[in-house]
């Protein structure tokens, strides 16, 4: 994504300010376009390959890049989104399913305000933790929303990705976890390293099952979007060769009392 708006200035943490931040980004950022959409689709494929059960929760849907497939894969899906524009877009996108025997609900509220009615087998936090003011608190709350064998699937931007390392080498970034223009424009409060994400997961009382990379990204999105699709696909396919250099970190975690997990912690790499 290429930033097309200046970053907003610092704001105090309040529900009103949080809604304003989300609504501002929603006026211009479209998650269903460009390289971000391709990344979301690849991430969704990884999520659905491991997901199980009948009840799912998507925290933050943006324009619905994952929502339609999640709705088609789970008999019950709750979506929580704080930006009014995104809520309207996703309700229109999923209109045929919305409200059908309560199987799909799109909640217009902040994550901090949401109260589920029943536990979930799957909770998706895609591009969420880098935006919220208290990621550990959110994960700790979500832990209590899980069914006994449920899992939380997380996607965050990787501060140590290859394209950020290139930027650091060229002195475009003073350090790898520096928020760049695009980060600030889209409302990021942080970018993650593998270690920082693992620490936040542990601090929230969750057990980490696996971590993977999604896209081996050597250049900024705008440059890669000019490549042939086949070339971009190759860098997605090569992600397992260097997961810690990928642009996104994908993590799966669950409650420590989860019991037997279908995924081995030895899958971390």
C-alpha positions as CSV (number, residue, x, y, z in Angstrom):
1,X,0.0,0.0,0.0
2,X,1.2,3.5,-0.8
3,X,0.2,6.1,1.8
4,X,-1.9,8.8,0.3
5,X,-2.8,10.7,3.5
6,X,-0.7,12.4,6.2
7,X,-0.5,10.8,9.6
8,X,-2.9,12.0,12.3
9,X,-1.4,13.7,15.3
10,X,-1.3,12.1,18.8
11,X,-4.6,11.6,20.4
12,X,-5.6,10.6,24.0
13,X,-7.0,7.1,24.3
14,X,-10.8,7.4,24.5
15,X,-13.7,5.6,22.7
16,X,-14.5,8.7,20.8
17,X,-10.9,9.1,19.6
18,X,-10.6,5.5,18.7
19,X,-13.7,5.6,16.6
20,X,-12.4,8.8,14.9
21,X,-9.1,7.1,14.1
22,X,-10.8,4.1,12.6
23,X,-13.3,6.2,10.6
24,X,-10.5,8.4,9.2
25,X,-8.5,5.4,7.8
26,X,-11.7,3.8,6.5
27,X,-12.3,6.8,4.3
28,X,-9.4,6.0,2.0
29,X,-7.9,2.5,2.8
30,X,-9.4,-0.4,0.8
31,X,-8.3,-3.8,2.0
32,X,-9.7,-5.4,-1.1
33,X,-7.2,-3.9,-3.5
34,X,-3.5,-4.3,-4.3
35,X,-0.9,-6.4,-2.6
36,X,-2.6,-6.1,0.8
37,X,-5.6,-8.0,-0.7
38,X,-3.3,-10.7,-2.0
39,X,-1.6,-11.1,1.4
40,X,-5.0,-11.3,3.1
41,X,-6.1,-14.0,0.7
42,X,-3.0,-16.0,1.3
43,X,-3.3,-15.6,5.0
44,X,-6.9,-16.7,4.9
45,X,-5.9,-19.9,3.1
46,X,-3.5,-20.7,5.9
47,X,-6.2,-19.9,8.5
48,X,-8.8,-22.1,6.9
49,X,-6.4,-25.0,6.4
50,X,-6.1,-25.2,10.2
51,X,-9.4,-23.9,11.4
52,X,-12.0,-26.2,12.9
53,X,-15.4,-26.0,14.7
54,X,-18.6,-24.1,13.9
55,X,-18.3,-20.7,15.6
56,X,-15.9,-18.0,14.5
57,X,-15.2,-14.4,15.4
58,X,-13.4,-11.9,13.1
59,X,-12.0,-8.9,15.0
60,X,-11.6,-6.1,12.5
61,X,-12.9,-6.8,9.0
62,X,-11.8,-3.6,7.1
63,X,-13.5,-4.0,3.7
64,X,-14.2,-7.7,4.2
65,X,-11.2,-9.3,2.4
66,X,-11.6,-12.4,4.6
67,X,-15.2,-12.1,5.8
68,X,-17.0,-13.7,2.9
69,X,-15.0,-16.9,3.0
70,X,-15.2,-17.1,6.8
71,X,-19.0,-16.7,6.5
72,X,-19.1,-19.5,4.0
73,X,-16.9,-21.8,6.2
74,X,-18.5,-21.4,9.6
75,X,-22.2,-21.9,10.5
76,X,-21.9,-19.0,13.0
77,X,-19.8,-16.0,12.4
78,X,-19.5,-12.7,14.4
79,X,-17.7,-9.8,13.0
80,X,-16.6,-6.8,15.1
81,X,-15.6,-3.6,13.4
82,X,-15.3,-0.1,14.8
83,X,-15.3,1.9,11.5
84,X,-18.8,2.7,10.2
85,X,-17.8,2.6,6.6
86,X,-16.4,-0.8,6.8
87,X,-19.4,-2.1,8.7
88,X,-21.7,-0.8,5.9
89,X,-19.4,-2.4,3.2
90,X,-19.3,-5.8,4.9
91,X,-23.1,-5.8,5.7
92,X,-23.7,-5.1,2.0
93,X,-21.2,-7.8,0.9
94,X,-22.7,-10.4,3.1
95,X,-26.3,-9.2,2.9
96,X,-27.7,-12.5,1.8
97,X,-26.3,-14.2,4.9
98,X,-26.7,-11.4,7.4
99,X,-29.2,-12.2,10.1
100,X,-30.1,-15.7,8.7
101,X,-31.1,-17.4,12.0
102,X,-28.5,-15.4,13.7
103,X,-25.7,-17.3,12.0
104,X,-24.0,-14.0,10.9
105,X,-23.8,-10.8,12.9
106,X,-21.8,-7.7,12.1
107,X,-21.3,-5.7,15.3
108,X,-20.4,-2.0,15.0
109,X,-18.4,-1.4,18.2
110,X,-14.9,-1.3,19.5
111,X,-13.2,-4.5,20.4
112,X,-13.1,-3.3,24.0
113,X,-16.9,-2.9,24.0
114,X,-17.7,-6.3,22.5
115,X,-19.3,-9.0,24.7
116,X,-19.8,-12.4,23.0
117,X,-22.8,-14.6,23.7
118,X,-21.0,-17.9,23.4
119,X,-17.5,-19.3,23.0
120,X,-15.7,-19.5,19.7
121,X,-13.8,-22.2,18.0
122,X,-11.8,-19.7,15.9
123,X,-10.9,-16.0,16.6
124,X,-9.2,-14.2,13.8
125,X,-7.1,-11.1,14.7
126,X,-5.8,-10.1,11.2
127,X,-4.0,-6.7,11.3
128,X,-5.4,-5.8,14.7
129,X,-2.7,-5.9,17.3
130,X,-0.6,-3.2,15.6
131,X,-3.6,-0.8,15.8
132,X,-5.0,-1.2,19.3
133,X,-3.7,0.7,22.4
134,X,-3.4,-2.4,24.6
135,X,-2.8,-5.6,22.6
136,X,-2.0,-7.7,25.6
137,X,-5.3,-6.7,27.2
138,X,-7.3,-7.5,24.1
139,X,-5.6,-10.9,23.8
140,X,-6.2,-11.7,27.5
141,X,-9.9,-10.9,27.0
142,X,-10.2,-12.9,23.8
143,X,-8.7,-15.9,25.7
144,X,-11.9,-16.1,27.7
145,X,-14.0,-16.1,24.5
146,X,-12.4,-19.3,23.3
147,X,-14.1,-22.7,23.4
148,X,-12.1,-25.4,25.1
149,X,-10.3,-26.4,21.9
150,X,-10.5,-23.0,20.3
151,X,-7.6,-21.1,18.7
152,X,-6.7,-17.5,18.1
153,X,-5.1,-16.8,14.7
154,X,-3.1,-13.6,14.5
155,X,-1.5,-11.7,11.6
156,X,0.8,-8.7,12.2
157,X,3.4,-6.7,10.2
158,X,6.9,-7.9,10.7
159,X,9.4,-5.2,11.7
160,X,12.3,-7.5,10.6
161,X,11.0,-8.2,7.1
162,X,13.3,-8.1,4.1
163,X,11.9,-4.9,2.6
164,X,12.3,-3.1,6.0
165,X,15.8,-4.4,6.2
166,X,16.5,-3.0,2.8
167,X,15.0,0.4,3.9
168,X,17.3,0.3,7.0
169,X,20.3,-0.5,4.9
170,X,19.5,2.5,2.7
171,X,19.1,4.7,5.8
172,X,15.4,5.2,5.0
173,X,14.5,3.9,8.5
174,X,16.5,4.8,11.6
175,X,15.7,1.4,13.1
176,X,13.7,-1.6,12.0
177,X,10.7,-1.1,14.3
178,X,10.4,2.6,13.3
179,X,6.9,3.5,12.1
180,X,7.2,4.7,8.5
181,X,4.8,7.0,6.6
182,X,2.6,4.2,5.6
183,X,2.4,2.7,9.1
184,X,1.4,6.1,10.5
185,X,-1.1,6.8,7.8
186,X,-2.9,3.5,8.3
187,X,-3.0,4.0,12.1
188,X,-0.3,1.6,13.3
189,X,0.9,2.1,16.8
190,X,3.6,-0.5,16.5
191,X,5.2,-3.1,14.2
192,X,6.1,-6.5,15.6
193,X,9.2,-8.7,15.8
194,X,8.8,-12.4,16.3
195,X,10.1,-12.0,19.8
196,X,7.7,-9.2,20.7
197,X,4.7,-11.1,19.4
198,X,5.7,-14.2,21.3
199,X,6.1,-12.1,24.5
200,X,2.7,-10.4,24.1
201,X,1.0,-13.8,23.6
202,X,2.7,-15.2,26.7
203,X,1.8,-12.1,28.8
204,X,-1.8,-12.5,27.8
205,X,-1.9,-16.0,29.2
206,X,-2.1,-17.7,25.8
207,X,0.0,-20.6,24.6
208,X,1.8,-20.2,21.3
209,X,1.3,-23.2,18.9
210,X,3.1,-22.0,15.8
211,X,4.5,-19.0,13.9
212,X,5.0,-18.7,10.2
213,X,5.6,-16.0,7.5
214,X,3.3,-15.1,4.7
215,X,5.1,-13.2,1.9
216,X,8.8,-12.9,1.3
217,X,8.7,-9.2,0.4
218,X,11.9,-7.6,-0.9
219,X,10.5,-4.3,-2.0
220,X,7.6,-1.9,-1.0
221,X,4.1,-2.8,-2.1
222,X,3.8,-0.2,-4.9
223,X,6.9,-1.7,-6.6
224,X,5.8,-5.3,-6.2
225,X,2.3,-4.5,-7.5
226,X,3.9,-3.6,-10.8
227,X,5.3,-7.1,-11.1
228,X,3.6,-9.8,-13.1
229,X,1.2,-11.8,-10.9
230,X,3.3,-15.0,-11.4
231,X,6.4,-13.3,-10.0
232,X,4.5,-12.1,-6.8
233,X,3.1,-15.6,-6.4
234,X,6.7,-17.0,-6.4
235,X,7.6,-14.8,-3.5
236,X,4.5,-16.0,-1.6
237,X,5.4,-19.6,-2.4
238,X,9.0,-19.1,-1.2
239,X,8.0,-17.7,2.2
240,X,8.7,-20.9,4.1
241,X,12.3,-20.7,3.1
242,X,12.8,-17.5,5.2
243,X,9.8,-16.9,7.4
244,X,11.5,-14.4,9.6
245,X,12.1,-12.2,6.6
246,X,8.5,-12.2,5.5
247,X,6.3,-9.1,5.6
248,X,3.7,-10.6,7.9
249,X,3.9,-12.9,10.9
250,X,1.2,-15.5,11.2
251,X,0.7,-17.0,14.7
252,X,-1.7,-19.5,16.2
253,X,-2.3,-19.7,19.9
254,X,-4.8,-21.1,22.4
255,X,-5.7,-21.1,26.0
256,X,-3.1,-22.9,28.2
257,X,-5.8,-25.3,29.4
258,X,-6.6,-26.1,25.8
259,X,-5.4,-29.7,26.3
260,X,-4.4,-31.6,23.1
261,X,-3.7,-29.3,20.2
262,X,-3.8,-30.4,16.6
263,X,-0.7,-28.2,16.0
264,X,2.6,-29.0,17.6
265,X,4.7,-26.2,19.2
266,X,7.6,-27.8,17.3
267,X,6.0,-26.2,14.2
268,X,7.5,-22.8,15.2
269,X,10.1,-21.7,12.7
